Amino acid sequence: MSSLDMLCSGWYIILASFVLAYLLGSVNTAVIVTWLATGGKKDIRDMGSKNAGFTNVLRSVGKVPAILTIVFDLLKSVIAVLVGGYLFTVVFTGSNDINGIVLIGKYICGFFCILGHSFPVYFHFKGGKGIVTAAGMMLVADWRVFVIILVTFLIVFIFTKIISLASITCACLFPVYTFVMAFFIDYMNFGYPFTYVIVCVIIAALISLFVVLKHSSNIKRLLAGEEKKITAKK
């Protein structure tokens, strides 16, 4: 059976993986943690920068809630990508290109998880910017890209102390790093299908564009020299 035939026979499983990834992404940790930390009195989306992400939680609520936000935002993305990869394996078992196809599935499920995080169905479609969720996707889909992105983030942040600048820089470099790994290593050395390279780079570029657009207000403040350096509420 060809990969196309497998897709046609298992399309509902593929669709289910996308829906599940979105629903997992919609569990916005920043909103939940802030609600618990304040005894149900405050919504992180009404505090500080009004973004439902770990940076705003760190500044507005504290270190421990911010750490919990990072951990669970990473975890939900990891689960979404792992489950997506498993379901793609179920559908395409027997395909000669299964490794590349499963990786494509992981990237797509990661993208849907990021969409869920930013537009959560449980919280009126008002969520975060997807940085930590994207990191979780990278960790599972391609740990090599994750390591390079993490090093890039730390270098920019150490020198600037501005999380948004580090995040935007990593977002812009994400498709570049993905192309280098997918083409020069996976395709040229391990024989992965070229379709895998194209799809993964396109998804990485879409995620990059999405994250940058979500940081439009940060970019304006950066250009004006008004973006705040990271400080935490004790």
C-alpha positions in Angstrom: 0.0 0.0 0.0 1.4 3.4 -1.0 1.7 6.3 1.5 -1.2 8.1 -0.3 -3.4 5.0 0.1 -2.5 4.9 3.8 -3.4 8.6 4.1 -6.8 8.1 2.5 -7.6 5.1 4.7 -6.4 6.8 7.9 -7.3 10.4 7.3 -9.6 10.5 10.4 -6.8 9.4 12.7 -4.6 12.2 11.2 -7.4 14.7 11.7 -7.9 13.5 15.3 -4.2 14.1 16.0 -4.5 17.7 14.9 -7.6 18.3 16.9 -6.1 16.7 20.0 -2.9 18.8 19.6 -5.1 22.0 19.4 -7.1 21.0 22.5 -4.0 20.3 24.5 -2.5 23.6 23.4 -5.7 25.3 24.5 -5.0 24.4 28.2 -3.3 27.8 28.9 -1.1 27.3 31.9 -0.5 31.0 32.6 -4.2 31.6 33.0 -4.8 28.6 35.2 -1.7 29.2 37.4 -2.4 32.8 37.9 -6.0 32.0 38.8 -4.8 29.5 41.4 -2.0 31.7 42.8 -4.5 34.6 43.3 -7.3 32.6 44.7 -9.4 33.0 41.6 -9.3 36.8 41.9 -7.1 37.7 38.9 -6.7 36.9 35.2 -3.1 37.2 33.8 -4.7 38.6 30.7 -5.7 41.7 32.7 -2.2 42.1 34.3 1.0 43.6 33.2 1.5 43.2 29.4 -1.8 41.3 29.3 -0.1 38.3 27.6 -1.0 34.8 28.9 2.6 33.7 28.9 5.4 32.9 31.3 7.2 36.3 31.0 4.1 38.2 32.1 3.5 35.6 34.9 7.1 36.1 36.1 6.7 39.9 36.2 3.2 40.0 37.5 2.8 37.0 39.7 6.2 35.6 40.7 8.9 33.1 40.1 7.2 29.9 41.2 4.1 30.5 39.1 6.3 31.3 36.1 8.3 28.1 36.5 5.1 26.1 36.7 3.9 27.9 33.5 7.1 26.9 31.6 7.0 23.3 32.8 3.4 22.6 31.9 3.5 24.6 28.7 6.4 22.4 27.6 4.7 19.3 28.8 1.5 19.8 26.9 3.5 20.4 23.7 5.6 17.4 24.3 2.5 15.2 24.8 0.8 16.6 21.7 3.8 16.0 19.5 4.5 12.5 20.9 0.8 11.5 20.5 0.8 12.9 17.0 3.9 11.0 16.1 2.4 7.8 17.4 -0.8 8.3 15.5 1.1 9.0 12.3 3.1 5.8 12.9 -0.2 3.9 13.2 -1.4 5.2 9.9 1.8 4.9 7.9 3.3 1.7 9.3 4.8 -0.1 6.3 5.6 3.0 4.3 9.2 3.2 3.0 9.2 6.9 4.1 7.7 6.4 7.5 10.5 8.2 9.4 10.2 11.4 7.4 6.3 11.2 7.4 6.2 10.8 11.2 8.5 13.8 11.7 6.2 15.8 9.4 3.3 14.7 11.6 5.2 15.9 14.7 5.8 19.3 13.2 2.2 19.7 12.1 0.9 18.6 15.5 3.3 21.0 17.2 1.9 23.8 15.0 -1.7 23.0 16.0 -0.6 22.9 19.7 0.9 26.4 19.3 -2.3 27.6 17.7 -4.3 26.2 20.6 -1.9 28.0 23.1 -2.4 31.3 21.4 -6.1 30.9 20.6 -7.4 28.6 23.4 -10.9 27.4 22.9 -11.3 27.1 26.7 -10.4 30.8 27.3 -12.2 32.8 24.7 -9.4 32.4 22.1 -7.2 34.8 24.0 -3.9 33.1 24.9 -0.1 33.5 24.8 2.6 34.0 22.1 3.7 30.3 21.9 7.4 30.5 22.6 7.5 27.8 25.3 5.0 25.7 23.4 7.2 25.9 20.3 10.2 24.9 22.3 8.4 21.8 23.5 7.6 20.9 19.9 11.2 21.4 18.9 12.4 19.2 21.8 10.4 16.2 20.5 10.4 16.8 16.8 14.1 17.7 16.4 16.2 17.9 19.6 19.2 19.2 17.5 17.2 22.3 16.5 16.0 22.6 20.1 19.6 22.7 21.5 20.8 25.3 18.9 17.7 27.4 19.6 18.2 27.2 23.3 21.9 28.3 23.0 20.8 31.1 20.7 18.1 32.2 23.2 20.6 32.2 26.2 23.3 34.1 24.3 20.8 36.9 23.3 19.2 37.0 26.7 22.5 37.1 28.7 23.7 40.1 26.7 20.4 42.0 26.5 18.2 40.7 29.4 15.3 41.1 27.1 13.2 37.9 26.7 11.2 39.3 23.8 14.3 40.0 21.7 15.7 36.6 22.4 12.4 35.0 21.5 12.0 37.0 18.2 15.6 36.2 17.3 15.0 32.5 17.8 11.8 32.6 15.9 13.5 34.1 12.9 16.3 31.6 13.0 14.0 28.6 13.6 13.4 27.8 9.9 17.0 28.4 9.1 18.2 25.9 11.7 15.4 23.5 10.6 16.6 23.7 6.9 20.2 23.0 7.9 19.4 19.9 9.9 16.7 18.6 7.6 18.6 19.1 4.3 22.3 18.8 5.0 22.0 16.0 7.6 18.7 14.1 7.2 18.2 14.4 3.4 21.8 14.3 2.2 23.2 11.8 4.8 20.3 9.7 5.9 18.2 9.5 2.8 15.0 11.2 4.2 12.6 12.2 1.4 12.9 15.7 0.1 9.2 16.3 0.8 10.1 16.0 4.5 12.6 18.9 4.1 10.1 21.1 2.3 7.2 20.4 4.7 9.3 20.8 7.9 10.9 24.1 6.7 7.5 25.5 5.6 5.9 24.7 9.0 9.0 26.1 10.8 8.6 29.3 8.7 4.9 29.5 9.5 5.6 29.1 13.2 8.3 31.8 12.9 6.0 34.2 11.1 3.2 33.5 13.6 5.5 34.1 16.6 6.9 37.3 15.2 3.4 38.7 14.4 2.4 37.9 18.0 5.4 40.0 19.1 4.4 43.0 17.0 3.9 45.2 20.1 7.3 44.1 21.5 9.0 44.9 18.2 7.5 48.4 18.3 8.9 48.9 21.8 12.2 47.4 20.9 12.6 49.8 17.9 11.6 52.7 20.2 14.0 51.6 22.9 11.2 51.1 25.4 11.1 47.3 25.9 11.7 46.4 29.5 14.4 44.1 30.7 13.4 41.1 32.7 12.5 41.7 36.3 10.7 39.3 38.6 8.2 39.9 41.3 9.4 38.3 44.6 
